[in-house]
Amino acid sequence: MKILVTGGSGYIGSAVIRELLTRKANRIKVLARKTDDLRNLEGLDAELAYGDITDFHSVTDALEGCDRVFHLAAIYAIWLPEPRMMHWVNVQGSKNVFEACLQKKIKKVVYTSSVAALGAHGKERPADESAQFNLWRTKDNYYISKFHAEQVALDYFKRGLPVVIVNPTNPCGPRDVAPTPNGQLIINIIKGKLPAYVDGGINVSDIGDTAKGHVLAMEKGRPGEKYVLGNTNVSVKEYFDLIAQIGGGKSPSMKIPKLAAVASGYLYQLLAEITRKPPVTTAAWVRVGSEYSFWDSSKAVKELGMPQTPIRESIKSAIEWFRQNGRL
């Protein structure tokens, strides 16, 4: 079968392609923009189709000859010079992909949503795929755009598109070229750029496991269903300490109140508006980071067979890759 991958040059997308290529029967086509960083595709047996998910006709052209689709293309960033681009790409771009797939009668689509689309629900009991989005108050453009994009996917399922939704948590490991916000966080911890932390919690997973989860969702996932692709729940402080312990960096020891951290986020944003360079953090990202986003991935483990690599190994491999590639 021939598979189109949108966002294939990205961190998760390229990992998915590597996993697909271990299954010899697959032929891969990647929808990429001419401005994309294609280093993660070097040496991979994949056909390039130049286009953009915000251009409906380029999507339909790329689908020619394909019968299955992995839709991963999205903007994942804590700040943009033009914030409206987040909605335009993540929501309208996804609508273009789903509409084109419906018209082309694609046999199956795996859509990469995020646990961001499901909100954050505390640490007492990890949430699952039934969780309802509850983070409007954070005003974070990425989280809100992913919620809206997931609703578009569910709407297209009701219209007859066989789409499976996967909700990755925070994957880490090698080849984080951009890097992603999580990768940049690892770099910042090792370099000692974070002077303090706020109380909160996240779920961390391995990039290879996340890629396998995607491919298994194509093979075994039920259309209309969601699958949280995660692994280990840790507090922010525990995560920072683990990164520093493995990488030899310095974990922030000072815990600051959320309000003070939000205020510092606004200052970083102001500096970013002046320099036009991404800030260390933002007020919205602090609000998100102060939540406990703990997740139960048992559905993906039981139904799909998603592996669970120890996150210590994943963090170590990420740090080693950053060092080998001049990031540390």
Helices and strands as residue ranges (DSSP letters): E 2-6, H 11-20, E 27-32, G 39-41, E 46-50, H 56-62, E 68-71, H 84-87, I 88-92, H 93-103, E 108-112, G 115-118, E 122-127, G 136-138, H 141-158, E 163-168, E 170-172, H 181-190, E 196-197, E 201-206, H 207-220, E 226-229, E 232-235, H 236-247, E 254-255, H 258-275, H 283-289, E 293-295, H 298-299, I 300-304, H 311-324
